[in-house]
Amino acid sequence: MGVYVITGASSGIGAKTAEILKKHGHEVVNIDLKDGDISANLATKEGRQFALNALHEQYPDGIDGMICNAGVAGGRAPIPLIVSLNYFGATVMAEGVFDLLKKKHGSCTVTSSNSIAHGDARMDVVGMLNNNPDEARIVNLVKDYDPAGGHAFYAATKYALARWARRMSAQWGASGVRLNAVAPGNVRTAMTDNLLPEQRVAMEAIQVPTHYGDEPLMDPEEVANVIAFVASPEARGLNGVVLFADGGTDALLHSEKVY
């Protein structure tokens, strides 16, 4: 069986993904701020380096999968935290274990969001993240923005993360490591529990086709099963994919788009 590392697996989608992988007999390592097998603040350079050092010490022979799931929603969180955790907390961790993944021809899966297709991302921030990823500079530029407008920055980090995965996938694939993104829709998690009232109204106004007339939020397991599959060797034909796990919401809103 394999060794899978998941960031942000203490709750929500990450916790359910860990549960599924464990049921399949895999060893799972949870990196989280609280209650992790490795406790680290991935919104900081020091926390990321601490986690990477621990992984290299514990698994010198390599790992089979890296799932970068840790993140924070917009609305209440400070904008710098959204940028540092959602984007750099994923890309730096992924790049930091590339050598361990290469040893076992493993895979990396990052959690994006179907909000990347809604058109409300700050594309100037996306451009900076993808083309000039100087964390300190970008954080300084966004630090004075009102957290109430955080969803545009959240969408930007998730858009940039999906683009990063697409850009890097060919190079990683040529080295035997698959790199994909899964884009969940509206899921019932601690993150959605903390949405502002106006955000919840907007979210519930967008139907999840597979839940039509029922609960407007998907269960974390519906996304976790997709992530577990994409990360598995059975999905070895997938590389550079942004897979929407949203019950058909993206197709409903953008039915003429063919990705």
Phi and psi in degrees as GROMACS dihedral restraints (atoms count N, CA, C in turn):
[ dihedral_restraints ]
;  ai    aj    ak    al  type     phi  dphi    fc
    3     4     5     6     1  -100.1    20    10
    4     5     6     7     1   174.8    20    10
    6     7     8     9     1  -112.8    20    10
    7     8     9    10     1   120.5    20    10
    9    10    11    12     1  -120.6    20    10
   10    11    12    13     1   131.9    20    10
   12    13    14    15     1  -106.5    20    10
   13    14    15    16     1   131.2    20    10
   15    16    17    18     1  -127.3    20    10
   16    17    18    19     1   130.5    20    10
   18    19    20    21     1   -93.1    20    10
   19    20    21    22     1   140.7    20    10
   21    22    23    24     1    70.7    20    10
   22    23    24    25     1    43.8    20    10
   24    25    26    27     1  -105.1    20    10
   25    26    27    28     1    18.9    20    10
   27    28    29    30     1   -84.2    20    10
   28    29    30    31     1   -14.7    20    10
   30    31    32    33     1  -158.4    20    10
   31    32    33    34     1   171.5    20    10
   33    34    35    36     1    61.0    20    10
   34    35    36    37     1  -141.5    20    10
   36    37    38    39     1   -60.7    20    10
   37    38    39    40     1   -41.4    20    10
   39    40    41    42     1   -61.2    20    10
   40    41    42    43     1   -44.3    20    10
   42    43    44    45     1   -64.3    20    10
   43    44    45    46     1   -41.4    20    10
   45    46    47    48     1   -68.2    20    10
   46    47    48    49     1   -37.2    20    10
   48    49    50    51     1   -63.1    20    10
   49    50    51    52     1   -43.1    20    10
   51    52    53    54     1   -60.6    20    10
   52    53    54    55     1   -42.0    20    10
   54    55    56    57     1   -61.1    20    10
   55    56    57    58     1   -43.5    20    10
   57    58    59    60     1   -64.7    20    10
   58    59    60    61     1   -45.7    20    10
   60    61    62    63     1   -63.8    20    10
   61    62    63    64     1   -38.8    20    10
   63    64    65    66     1   -65.0    20    10
   64    65    66    67     1   -37.2    20    10
   66    67    68    69     1   -62.8    20    10
   67    68    69    70     1   -28.1    20    10
   69    70    71    72     1   -86.0    20    10
   70    71    72    73     1     5.7    20    10
   72    73    74    75     1    90.2    20    10
   73    74    75    76     1     7.9    20    10
   75    76    77    78     1   -84.7    20    10
   76    77    78    79     1   154.7    20    10
   78    79    80    81     1   -85.2    20    10
   79    80    81    82     1   130.6    20    10
   81    82    83    84     1  -121.5    20    10
   82    83    84    85     1   132.4    20    10
   84    85    86    87     1  -113.8    20    10
   85    86    87    88     1   119.1    20    10
   87    88    89    90     1   -96.6    20    10
   88    89    90    91     1   122.4    20    10
   90    91    92    93     1  -108.2    20    10
   91    92    93    94     1   115.7    20    10
   93    94    95    96     1  -150.9    20    10
   94    95    96    97     1   163.9    20    10
   96    97    98    99     1   -66.0    20    10
   97    98    99   100     1   -38.1    20    10
   99   100   101   102     1  -129.5    20    10
  100   101   102   103     1   143.9    20    10
  102   103   104   105     1    60.9    20    10
  103   104   105   106     1    27.2    20    10
  105   106   107   108     1   -90.8    20    10
  106   107   108   109     1   158.4    20    10
  108   109   110   111     1   -64.9    20    10
  109   110   111   112     1   -35.2    20    10
  111   112   113   114     1  -121.2    20    10
  112   113   114   115     1   113.8    20    10
  114   115   116   117     1   -91.2    20    10
  115   116   117   118     1   118.5    20    10
  117   118   119   120     1  -154.9    20    10
  118   119   120   121     1   147.5    20    10
  120   121   122   123     1   -92.1    20    10
  121   122   123   124     1   100.9    20    10
  123   124   125   126     1   -78.4    20    10
  124   125   126   127     1     1.2    20    10
  126   127   128   129     1   -83.7    20    10
  127   128   129   130     1    -3.1    20    10
  129   130   131   132     1  -121.5    20    10
  130   131   132   133     1   152.4    20    10
  132   133   134   135     1   -63.6    20    10
  133   134   135   136     1   -38.0    20    10
  135   136   137   138     1   -66.4    20    10
  136   137   138   139     1   -41.4    20    10
  138   139   140   141     1   -65.1    20    10
  139   140   141   142     1   -41.5    20    10
  141   142   143   144     1   -63.4    20    10
  142   143   144   145     1   -45.2    20    10
  144   145   146   147     1   -64.8    20    10
  145   146   147   148     1   -38.8    20    10
  147   148   149   150     1   -59.7    20    10
  148   149   150   151     1   -46.1    20    10
  150   151   152   153     1   -65.7    20    10
  151   152   153   154     1   -41.1    20    10
  153   154   155   156     1   -66.0    20    10
  154   155   156   157     1   -40.5    20    10
  156   157   158   159     1   -61.4    20    10
  157   158   159   160     1   -42.3    20    10
  159   160   161   162     1   -63.9    20    10
  160   161   162   163     1   -41.4    20    10
  162   163   164   165     1   -65.5    20    10
  163   164   165   166     1   -42.5    20    10
  165   166   167   168     1   -67.6    20    10
  166   167   168   169     1   -31.5    20    10
  168   169   170   171     1   -73.1    20    10
  169   170   171   172     1   -39.8    20    10
  171   172   173   174     1   -81.5    20    10
  172   173   174   175     1   -30.8    20    10
  174   175   176   177     1  -129.4    20    10
  175   176   177   178     1    63.1    20    10
  177   178   179   180     1   -64.2    20    10
  178   179   180   181     1   -21.3    20    10
  180   181   182   183     1   -88.0    20    10
  181   182   183   184     1    -0.6    20    10
  183   184   185   186     1   111.1    20    10
  184   185   186   187     1   168.4    20    10
  186   187   188   189     1  -127.9    20    10
  187   188   189   190     1   159.3    20    10
  189   190   191   192     1   -92.9    20    10
  190   191   192   193     1   -24.4    20    10
  192   193   194   195     1  -158.7    20    10
  193   194   195   196     1   144.0    20    10
  195   196   197   198     1  -122.9    20    10
  196   197   198   199     1   124.2    20    10
  198   199   200   201     1  -118.7    20    10
  199   200   201   202     1   108.4    20    10
  201   202   203   204     1   -92.2    20    10
  202   203   204   205     1    98.1    20    10
  204   205   206   207     1  -115.8    20    10
  205   206   207   208     1   -20.2    20    10
  207   208   209   210     1   -60.4    20    10
  208   209   210   211     1   137.1    20    10
  210   211   212   213     1  -171.7    20    10
  211   212   213   214     1   170.4    20    10
  213   214   215   216     1  -137.8    20    10
  214   215   216   217     1   143.5    20    10
  216   217   218   219     1   -84.7    20    10
  217   218   219   220     1   160.8    20    10
  219   220   221   222     1   -82.5    20    10
  220   221   222   223     1   160.5    20    10
  222   223   224   225     1   127.9    20    10
  223   224   225   226     1   -48.3    20    10
  225   226   227   228     1  -125.0    20    10
  226   227   228   229     1   -28.7    20    10
  228   229   230   231     1   -71.0    20    10
  229   230   231   232     1   144.6    20    10
  231   232   233   234     1   -59.6    20    10
  232   233   234   235     1   142.8    20    10
  234   235   236   237     1   -59.2    20    10
  235   236   237   238     1   -42.5    20    10
  237   238   239   240     1   -58.2    20    10
  238   239   240   241     1   -36.5    20    10
  240   241   242   243     1   -65.0    20    10
  241   242   243   244     1   -41.8    20    10
  243   244   245   246     1   -59.0    20    10
  244   245   246   247     1   -46.4    20    10
  246   247   248   249     1   -65.1    20    10
  247   248   249   250     1   -48.8    20    10
  249   250   251   252     1   -68.8    20    10
  250   251   252   253     1   -41.1    20    10
  252   253   254   255     1   -80.0    20    10
  253   254   255   256     1   -49.9    20    10
  255   256   257   258     1   -67.5    20    10
  256   257   258   259     1   -40.4    20    10
  258   259   260   261     1   -98.2    20    10
  259   260   261   262     1   -60.7    20    10
  261   262   263   264     1   -70.6    20    10
  262   263   264   265     1   -32.1    20    10
  264   265   266   267     1   -64.4    20    10
  265   266   267   268     1   -23.3    20    10
  267   268   269   270     1   -92.2    20    10
  268   269   270   271     1   -52.9    20    10
  270   271   272   273     1   -68.2    20    10
  271   272   273   274     1   -39.9    20    10
  273   274   275   276     1   -66.8    20    10
  274   275   276   277     1   -40.7    20    10
  276   277   278   279     1   -66.4    20    10
  277   278   279   280     1   -42.0    20    10
  279   280   281   282     1   -62.7    20    10
  280   281   282   283     1   -49.3    20    10
  282   283   284   285     1   -64.0    20    10
  283   284   285   286     1   -31.8    20    10
  285   286   287   288     1   -71.4    20    10
  286   287   288   289     1   -20.8    20    10
  288   289   290   291     1  -109.4    20    10
  289   290   291   292     1     9.5    20    10
  291   292   293   294     1   -55.9    20    10
  292   293   294   295     1   -40.6    20    10
  294   295   296   297     1   -64.3    20    10
  295   296   297   298     1   -35.2    20    10
  297   298   299   300     1   -71.8    20    10
  298   299   300   301     1   -36.9    20    10
  300   301   302   303     1   -68.1    20    10
  301   302   303   304     1   -38.7    20    10
  303   304   305   306     1   -62.2    20    10
  304   305   306   307     1   -33.9    20    10
  306   307   308   309     1   -63.4    20    10
  307   308   309   310     1   -28.8    20    10
  309   310   311   312     1  -118.8    20    10
  310   311   312   313     1    13.9    20    10
  312   313   314   315     1    49.0    20    10
  313   314   315   316     1    52.2    20    10
  315   316   317   318     1   -88.3    20    10
  316   317   318   319     1  -160.2    20    10
  318   319   320   321     1  -139.6    20    10
  319   320   321   322     1   154.7    20    10
  321   322   323   324     1  -124.2    20    10
  322   323   324   325     1   131.6    20    10
  324   325   326   327     1  -126.1    20    10
  325   326   327   328     1   127.2    20    10
  327   328   329   330     1  -110.7    20    10
  328   329   330   331     1   144.7    20    10
  330   331   332   333     1   -91.6    20    10
  331   332   333   334     1   112.3    20    10
  333   334   335   336     1   -96.9    20    10
  334   335   336   337     1  -137.9    20    10
  336   337   338   339     1  -165.0    20    10
  337   338   339   340     1   147.1    20    10
  339   340   341   342     1   -73.7    20    10
  340   341   342   343     1    -3.0    20    10
  342   343   344   345     1   -66.1    20    10
  343   344   345   346     1   -15.9    20    10
  345   346   347   348     1   -65.1    20    10
  346   347   348   349     1   -18.8    20    10
  348   349   350   351     1   -98.2    20    10
  349   350   351   352     1    -0.2    20    10
  351   352   353   354     1   -85.4    20    10
  352   353   354   355     1   -10.2    20    10
  354   355   356   357     1    82.3    20    10
  355   356   357   358     1    11.1    20    10
  357   358   359   360     1  -110.4    20    10
  358   359   360   361     1    15.0    20    10
  360   361   362   363     1   -76.5    20    10
  361   362   363   364     1   145.9    20    10
  363   364   365   366     1   -75.0    20    10
  364   365   366   367     1    99.0    20    10
  366   367   368   369     1   -70.3    20    10
  367   368   369   370     1   -22.1    20    10
  369   370   371   372     1   -66.9    20    10
  370   371   372   373     1   -37.0    20    10
  372   373   374   375     1   -70.3    20    10
  373   374   375   376     1   -40.2    20    10
  375   376   377   378     1   -56.3    20    10
  376   377   378   379     1   -46.0    20    10
  378   379   380   381     1   -61.9    20    10
  379   380   381   382     1   -41.9    20    10
  381   382   383   384     1   -64.8    20    10
  382   383   384   385     1   -43.7    20    10
  384   385   386   387     1   -63.1    20    10
  385   386   387   388     1   -41.7    20    10
  387   388   389   390     1   -82.7    20    10
  388   389   390   391     1   -30.4    20    10
  390   391   392   393     1  -109.5    20    10
  391   392   393   394     1   -19.3    20    10
  393   394   395   396     1  -148.2    20    10
  394   395   396   397     1    66.3    20    10
  396   397   398   399     1   -74.6    20    10
  397   398   399   400     1    63.3    20    10
  399   400   401   402     1   -91.9    20    10
  400   401   402   403     1    99.3    20    10
  402   403   404   405     1   -58.0    20    10
  403   404   405   406     1   -48.1    20    10
  405   406   407   408     1   -60.8    20    10
  406   407   408   409     1   -42.2    20    10
  408   409   410   411     1   -66.2    20    10
  409   410   411   412     1   -45.5    20    10
  411   412   413   414     1   -66.3    20    10
  412   413   414   415     1   -43.0    20    10
  414   415   416   417     1   -60.3    20    10
  415   416   417   418     1   -40.2    20    10
  417   418   419   420     1   -64.8    20    10
  418   419   420   421     1   -35.6    20    10
  420   421   422   423     1   -70.7    20    10
  421   422   423   424     1   -30.6    20    10
  423   424   425   426     1  -102.5    20    10
  424   425   426   427     1    -3.2    20    10
  426   427   428   429     1   -64.6    20    10
  427   428   429   430     1   -23.3    20    10
  429   430   431   432     1   -97.4    20    10
  430   431   432   433     1     4.7    20    10
  432   433   434   435     1   -76.0    20    10
  433   434   435   436     1   148.0    20    10
  435   436   437   438     1   -70.3    20    10
  436   437   438   439     1   125.8    20    10
  438   439   440   441     1   -57.5    20    10
  439   440   441   442     1   -21.7    20    10
  441   442   443   444     1   -62.0    20    10
  442   443   444   445     1   -24.3    20    10
  444   445   446   447     1   -97.9    20    10
  445   446   447   448     1    22.7    20    10
  447   448   449   450     1   -67.5    20    10
  448   449   450   451     1   -20.5    20    10
  450   451   452   453     1   -62.5    20    10
  451   452   453   454     1   -35.6    20    10
  453   454   455   456     1   -64.6    20    10
  454   455   456   457     1   -33.1    20    10
  456   457   458   459     1   -78.2    20    10
  457   458   459   460     1   -37.0    20    10
  459   460   461   462     1   -58.7    20    10
  460   461   462   463     1   -50.0    20    10
  462   463   464   465     1   -60.9    20    10
  463   464   465   466     1   -35.8    20    10
  465   466   467   468     1   -64.8    20    10
  466   467   468   469     1   -42.9    20    10
  468   469   470   471     1   -66.0    20    10
  469   470   471   472     1   -37.4    20    10
  471   472   473   474     1   -73.4    20    10
  472   473   474   475     1   -35.4    20    10
  474   475   476   477     1   -63.7    20    10
  475   476   477   478     1   -47.7    20    10
  477   478   479   480     1   -63.4    20    10
  478   479   480   481     1   -36.1    20    10
  480   481   482   483     1   -66.5    20    10
  481   482   483   484     1   -43.6    20    10
  483   484   485   486     1   -64.6    20    10
  484   485   486   487     1   -40.7    20    10
  486   487   488   489     1   -64.3    20    10
  487   488   489   490     1   -41.3    20    10
  489   490   491   492     1   -58.5    20    10
  490   491   492   493     1   -44.6    20    10
  492   493   494   495     1   -62.3    20    10
  493   494   495   496     1   -41.9    20    10
  495   496   497   498     1   -63.4    20    10
  496   497   498   499     1   -45.6    20    10
  498   499   500   501     1   -63.7    20    10
  499   500   501   502     1   -39.5    20    10
  501   502   503   504     1   -87.7    20    10
  502   503   504   505     1   -13.7    20    10
  504   505   506   507     1   -61.9    20    10
  505   506   507   508     1   -39.0    20    10
  507   508   509   510     1   -66.3    20    10
  508   509   510   511     1   -45.1    20    10
  510   511   512   513     1   -62.7    20    10
  511   512   513   514     1   -45.1    20    10
  513   514   515   516     1   -66.5    20    10
  514   515   516   517     1   -41.2    20    10
  516   517   518   519     1   -61.4    20    10
  517   518   519   520     1   -37.1    20    10
  519   520   521   522     1   -66.1    20    10
  520   521   522   523     1   -19.5    20    10
  522   523   524   525     1   -98.6    20    10
  523   524   525   526     1     7.2    20    10
  525   526   527   528     1    89.5    20    10
  526   527   528   529     1    11.6    20    10
  528   529   530   531     1  -118.2    20    10
  529   530   531   532     1   121.5    20    10
  531   532   533   534     1   -83.3    20    10
  532   533   534   535     1   145.5    20    10
  534   535   536   537     1  -136.6    20    10
  535   536   537   538     1   118.7    20    10
  537   538   539   540     1  -138.0    20    10
  538   539   540   541     1   164.4    20    10
  540   541   542   543     1  -124.1    20    10
  541   542   543   544     1   140.3    20    10
  543   544   545   546     1  -111.4    20    10
  544   545   546   547     1   130.7    20    10
  546   547   548   549     1  -112.4    20    10
  547   548   549   550     1    93.9    20    10
  549   550   551   552     1   -69.4    20    10
  550   551   552   553     1   156.8    20    10
  552   553   554   555     1   -92.6    20    10
  553   554   555   556     1  -147.4    20    10
  555   556   557   558     1   -78.8    20    10
  556   557   558   559     1   113.4    20    10
  558   559   560   561     1  -120.5    20    10
  559   560   561   562     1   143.5    20    10
  561   562   563   564     1   -77.7    20    10
  562   563   564   565     1   101.0    20    10
  564   565   566   567     1  -141.1    20    10
  565   566   567   568     1   176.2    20    10
  567   568   569   570     1   -60.3    20    10
  568   569   570   571     1   -30.5    20    10
  570   571   572   573     1   -64.2    20    10
  571   572   573   574     1   -46.6    20    10
  573   574   575   576     1   -75.0    20    10
  574   575   576   577     1   -22.5    20    10
  576   577   578   579     1   -64.7    20    10
  577   578   579   580     1   -25.0    20    10
  579   580   581   582     1  -101.6    20    10
  580   581   582   583     1    14.4    20    10
  582   583   584   585     1   -67.2    20    10
  583   584   585   586     1   150.4    20    10
  585   586   587   588     1   -68.2    20    10
  586   587   588   589     1   152.7    20    10
  588   589   590   591     1   -52.6    20    10
  589   590   591   592     1   -42.9    20    10
  591   592   593   594     1   -67.9    20    10
  592   593   594   595     1   -32.1    20    10
  594   595   596   597     1   -68.3    20    10
  595   596   597   598     1   -39.0    20    10
  597   598   599   600     1   -65.6    20    10
  598   599   600   601     1   -40.3    20    10
  600   601   602   603     1   -61.3    20    10
  601   602   603   604     1   -45.3    20    10
  603   604   605   606     1   -64.8    20    10
  604   605   606   607     1   -39.6    20    10
  606   607   608   609     1   -65.2    20    10
  607   608   609   610     1   -45.2    20    10
  609   610   611   612     1   -72.8    20    10
  610   611   612   613     1   -15.3    20    10
  612   613   614   615     1   -75.2    20    10
  613   614   615   616     1   -18.6    20    10
  615   616   617   618     1   -96.0    20    10
  616   617   618   619     1   113.2    20    10
  618   619   620   621     1   -70.7    20    10
  619   620   621   622     1   141.5    20    10
  621   622   623   624     1   -94.8    20    10
  622   623   624   625     1   108.4    20    10
  624   625   626   627     1   -50.0    20    10
  625   626   627   628     1   -41.2    20    10
  627   628   629   630     1   -72.9    20    10
  628   629   630   631     1    -7.6    20    10
  630   631   632   633     1  -118.4    20    10
  631   632   633   634     1    20.0    20    10
  633   634   635   636     1   -56.2    20    10
  634   635   636   637     1   129.1    20    10
  636   637   638   639     1    77.0    20    10
  637   638   639   640     1     7.4    20    10
  639   640   641   642     1  -129.7    20    10
  640   641   642   643     1  -156.4    20    10
  642   643   644   645     1   -54.1    20    10
  643   644   645   646     1   124.2    20    10
  645   646   647   648     1   -74.4    20    10
  646   647   648   649     1   -11.2    20    10
  648   649   650   651     1  -106.7    20    10
  649   650   651   652     1   141.4    20    10
  651   652   653   654     1   -77.7    20    10
  652   653   654   655     1   157.3    20    10
  654   655   656   657     1   -81.9    20    10
  655   656   657   658     1   142.4    20    10
  657   658   659   660     1   -53.0    20    10
  658   659   660   661     1   -31.2    20    10
  660   661   662   663     1   -63.3    20    10
  661   662   663   664     1   -30.9    20    10
  663   664   665   666     1   -63.7    20    10
  664   665   666   667     1   -32.1    20    10
  666   667   668   669     1   -88.7    20    10
  667   668   669   670     1   -39.3    20    10
  669   670   671   672     1   -59.7    20    10
  670   671   672   673     1   -38.9    20    10
  672   673   674   675     1   -61.7    20    10
  673   674   675   676     1   -36.9    20    10
  675   676   677   678     1   -67.7    20    10
  676   677   678   679     1   -46.3    20    10
  678   679   680   681     1   -61.2    20    10
  679   680   681   682     1   -44.5    20    10
  681   682   683   684     1   -60.5    20    10
  682   683   684   685     1   -38.9    20    10
  684   685   686   687     1   -68.7    20    10
  685   686   687   688     1   -47.6    20    10
  687   688   689   690     1   -59.6    20    10
  688   689   690   691     1   -34.4    20    10
  690   691   692   693     1   -77.8    20    10
  691   692   693   694     1   -13.8    20    10
  693   694   695   696     1   -85.8    20    10
  694   695   696   697     1   160.1    20    10
  696   697   698   699     1   -62.2    20    10
  697   698   699   700     1   -23.3    20    10
  699   700   701   702     1   -63.7    20    10
  700   701   702   703     1   -20.5    20    10
  702   703   704   705     1  -100.6    20    10
  703   704   705   706     1    29.1    20    10
  705   706   707   708     1   -65.2    20    10
  706   707   708   709     1   -12.0    20    10
  708   709   710   711     1   -82.6    20    10
  709   710   711   712     1    -6.6    20    10
  711   712   713   714     1   -97.2    20    10
  712   713   714   715     1   124.1    20    10
  714   715   716   717     1  -154.5    20    10
  715   716   717   718     1   130.6    20    10
  717   718   719   720     1    75.5    20    10
  718   719   720   721     1    20.7    20    10
  720   721   722   723     1   -95.1    20    10
  721   722   723   724     1   139.2    20    10
  723   724   725   726     1  -107.1    20    10
  724   725   726   727     1   102.7    20    10
  726   727   728   729     1   -98.6    20    10
  727   728   729   730     1   116.0    20    10
  729   730   731   732     1   -80.3    20    10
  730   731   732   733     1   115.3    20    10
  732   733   734   735     1  -110.4    20    10
  733   734   735   736     1    73.0    20    10
  735   736   737   738     1  -133.5    20    10
  736   737   738   739     1    20.8    20    10
  738   739   740   741     1    66.6    20    10
  739   740   741   742     1    15.0    20    10
  741   742   743   744     1    97.7    20    10
  742   743   744   745     1     8.7    20    10
  744   745   746   747     1   -64.0    20    10
  745   746   747   748     1   -43.9    20    10
  747   748   749   750     1   -62.8    20    10
  748   749   750   751     1   -40.7    20    10
  750   751   752   753     1   -65.3    20    10
  751   752   753   754     1   -36.1    20    10
  753   754   755   756     1   -62.9    20    10
  754   755   756   757     1   -44.9    20    10
  756   757   758   759     1   -80.5    20    10
  757   758   759   760     1   -26.0    20    10
  759   760   761   762     1  -134.3    20    10
  760   761   762   763     1    58.7    20    10
  762   763   764   765     1   -67.5    20    10
  763   764   765   766     1   -18.4    20    10
  765   766   767   768     1   -92.6    20    10
  766   767   768   769     1    -4.5    20    10
  768   769   770   771     1   -84.6    20    10
  769   770   771   772     1   135.0    20    10
  771   772   773   774     1  -121.4    20    10
  772   773   774   775     1   113.3    20    10
